């Protein structure tokens, strides 16, 4: 089967996917299977690498490591002739229907662009925390709440979200506290009422250190020397959405800092798509994979309709007629 390379400009890819995480790989698999000339540019910073065991991804009853999921996704995309470049894109421009991407290693061109640049969760700025990421320090109760059943849990934060996280964690554990970490609480009167109603303990003092062994948290060490025995931490410090490239192209960003997309994952910029945690979707791996697939299907349909309008599909057909058997034999 002839891959749909641009016959006029072979240096321009049909699709470039920026981001080699779950959303980007899922999109690439669909695009490769659609015979699209697809390049994935991967900076290697997918947050899936933080997950030692993903337990809520369909089809893995015993769980699967985040790095293993990425490895298998890349292998699967490669089977469908998707190519990869390990690079970091620093700038994107658009002119005459072509995106030009400037990377640290080289430049690239594409007709369609899928941004799957992801998100970065901000951990608490406390010594000892980063070693526990994905093991006993988490960001998402939907992903990891079930792991902490009947354990002692601290929710770091001083805002409404921290209160709601603590309330939600009561479904998993009776021992849940809010750790403001020296920050003045700024939750609403309603949230303060819920803290009182549900008798949630609030720790106002700053945490000096986190005691842990083999990446398992043992206690919070406070500035005044006390130790609070805790098994797990969740944080609501905030997220950083990697939207800089989308903003360079003029894509609309919502009030939460995410790239606005429609149901087909189109941004407000023609031929520019986005998928995964950089969009307003709930940041779950399986949702990111679904968004990547939805974006890829929309891109494939868009390219197909364009090939009918500009008659480029006819040129592919002429190559087929010249070089391949196009009529089944009759016996």
Secondary structure, DSSP 8 states (H G I E B T S, - for coil): ---B--SS-TTSEEEEEE--SHHHHHHHHHHHHTTB-EEEEE-S--GGGG-S-B-SSTT-TT-B-HHHHHHHHHHHHHHTT-EEEE--EEEEEEETTEEEEEESS-EEEEEEEEE---EEE---S-BTSGGGBTTTEES-HHHHGGGGTTS-EEEE-SSHHHHHHHHHHTTT-S-EEEE-TT------HHHHHHHHHTT-EEE-S-EEEEEEETTEEEEEEETTS-EEE-SEEEE-S-EEE--HHHHHTT--B-TTS-B---TT-B-SSTTEEE-STTBSS---HHHHHHHHHHHHHHHHHHHHHHHHHTTHHHHHHHHHHHHS--S----
